[in-house]
């Protein structure tokens, strides 16, 4: 009647072998978490970013911090010029084009480093949009009001 009852625990001699496996699993999970955390930096939209008083081509590459940013932009207000990521999400409302309002121009484009062209050029090659007689100039108030604010933000950031 002496029967051996199987134990749910592994024999003591095998416990030393579990520790390296657990260590490898923890190390693998740590590397995986770090890789997943860095993934947005590698997949983020890249735009040229600068604020200048010259019409020079873009020189400073910048990975957009706002993961929802889909556009790069160029702005020109008077003698001030800037390039940046559309982190304020102004471009989805106007698309991949340029708008001209109150002496300022804002051009939006999609794709990495697409905002490198000369100022005054439209990324899509079509004409720069300006309000026609029947258009309500307040139809794009975000773009209009934010153009000056964006220029100030770009100048302060870069």
N, C-alpha and C positions, 0 to 999 in steps of 0.2 A: 504494500500500500504506500510505499514511498515513491510517489510520483513527483517528477520535477515540474513545477509550475513555471511557464515561460514568463520572464520578467519584461515589462515594457521598457525598461531602461537598458541602454547598451552596456556591455561589460566595461569595467573600469579601464581595461587595457586599450579600448578604442577611444576614450575621451581625449587623449592627446592628439588624435587625428582630426577631431572635429574643430579644434581651435584654428588650425591653418585654413580650413575651408571657410569658416565663419569670417576670418580676417580677409580672405580673398573676396568674399561676397560683399563685405562692408567697403572694401577698397573699390570694387567694381561699381557699387551703387554711388559712392562718393564721386568717382570720375564721371559717371553718367549724369549726376545732378549738376556738376560743374559745367559739363558740355551743354546740357539743356539750358542752363542759365546764360551761357555765352552765345547761344544760337541766335538770339535776336540781333546781336552786334554784327554777325556775319550776314544775316539776311536783311538787315535794315537798309532802307534806301540811302544812297549816298548822293550828296549834292555839293556843289561848290558853295562856299560860304565866305563872304567878305563884305566889308563896307568900305567904300573908297570914294574919293572925289575924281577918280580917273575911270575911263571906260575900258580898262584893261580886262583881258580874258581871265576867267576864274583860275585861281592858283591853289586855294586851300580846300582840300577835300574834307568832308564832314559827314559822319554817319548820323542820320536823323535819330533823335532820341524818342520822338513820339512814334510809336509803332504803327499808328493809324495814318501817318503821313504817306501819301501816295504821289505827291508832286514836289518838284523843285521849283523855285521861282527866281525871277530877276525883277528888281524894281528900280525905277528911275524917277526921282522927284527933283526937279530943278537940276542942280549940279551934283546931287548926291546919287550914288549908285550902290546897289547892294544885291547880293546873291545869298540864298539860304534855302533850307528845307521849309516846306509849308507846314510847319508845326502848329500853326494857328488854324489850319484846315480851311483856308480861304478859297483854295483852287477848285474843290469839287463843285462849287456852285457856278463857276465860269468855264471849267473844262480846260483843255490844252490849247490855250490861245493867249492873246494879250488884250488887256483893256486899257483904255486911255481916259482918264478923268481928271479934271481940274489941274492940268499941267503935270500929272504924274502918269507913269505907265507901269503896269504890273503884268509880267508874262509868266504863265504856268506851263510846265512840261512834265511828262512822265518818263521815268527811266533814270538809271544811275548817271550822275554827272551830266545831265542834259542841259543844265543852265549855264553852259560855258560860252554860248554864242555872243556876238556883239550886242550891245544894247540897241534897242530900236528894231531888233529883228524878232520876228514871231517864230516860235519853235516849229509850228506846223506849216509855215510858209504862206498862210492865208493872211488877209488884211487884218490890221489891228482894229479891234472893235471899238467904236466910239458911239455915244448915244445919237440916235437919229432924232429928227424933230418930234416924233410922237412918243419916243421912249421917255419913261419916267427916270430921271437921273438918280432917284432914290431906289431904283429897282435892285441895285447892287450896293446897298449902303455898307454892308460889311466890308466889301472890297474897297470902297471909297474911303470910309473912315479909317480902316485899318491900314491903308497904304502909308500914311504918315506915322502911325503907331508902329507899324512893322519896320519902317526905316529907322525909327528911334531904337527899337529893340535890337535890330541887326547891328547898328552902330555901337550900342552898349555891350553887346555880346561878343563882337569880334573886334 
